[in-house]
């Protein structure tokens, strides 16, 4: 959005679904988003790892299919 000349929103909701191996690398970014007041929504496995890292997950969603 920003690259297209649009301002990034400072609130809202972000959906997160990240492969298990990549989750440690995304936690810092998610923490920054949470501090900005963004609601975090994630698939169940991602949500569990986010909560284990101390992040609040607003809602966890089931996957349509595993993979």
C-alpha positions in Angstrom: 0.0 0.0 0.0 2.7 2.5 1.0 4.6 1.9 -2.2 1.5 2.8 -4.2 1.3 6.1 -2.4 -1.3 5.1 0.1 -0.8 5.6 3.8 -0.7 2.5 5.9 -3.6 2.1 8.3 -2.8 2.5 12.0 -5.5 0.1 13.2 -7.6 -2.8 12.0 -7.2 -6.5 11.8 -4.4 -8.7 10.3 -4.9 -12.4 9.4 -1.8 -14.5 10.0 -1.1 -18.0 8.7 2.6 -18.9 8.7 4.4 -22.2 8.3 5.7 -23.5 11.6 9.4 -23.2 10.5 8.9 -19.5 9.7 6.9 -18.4 12.8 9.9 -17.4 14.9 10.9 -14.9 12.2 7.5 -13.2 12.1 6.9 -12.8 15.9 8.8 -9.4 16.1 6.7 -7.9 13.4 3.5 -9.2 15.0 4.5 -7.8 18.3 4.9 -4.3 16.7 1.5 -4.6 15.0 -0.1 -5.6 18.3 1.6 -2.5 20.0 0.0 -0.3 17.3 -3.4 -1.7 18.3 -3.9 -4.0 15.4 -6.1 -7.1 16.1 -4.4 -10.4 15.3 -6.4 -13.2 13.8 -4.6 -16.5 12.9 -5.1 -20.1 12.0 -5.1 -22.4 15.1 -1.4 -23.6 14.9 -0.1 -20.1 14.2 -2.3 -18.7 17.0 -1.0 -21.3 19.5 2.6 -20.3 18.8 1.7 -16.6 18.9 0.1 -17.0 22.3 3.1 -19.0 23.6 5.2 -16.0 22.6 3.0 -13.8 24.7 0.9 -12.2 21.9 -2.8 -11.8 22.2 -4.7 -13.4 19.4 -8.1 -11.9 18.9 -9.5 -15.0 17.1 -8.1 -18.2 15.8 -9.6 -19.8 12.7 -9.6 -23.4 11.5 -8.0 -24.2 8.2 -10.1 -25.2 5.2 -7.6 -28.0 4.5 -4.3 -29.1 6.1 -1.1 -28.2 4.5 
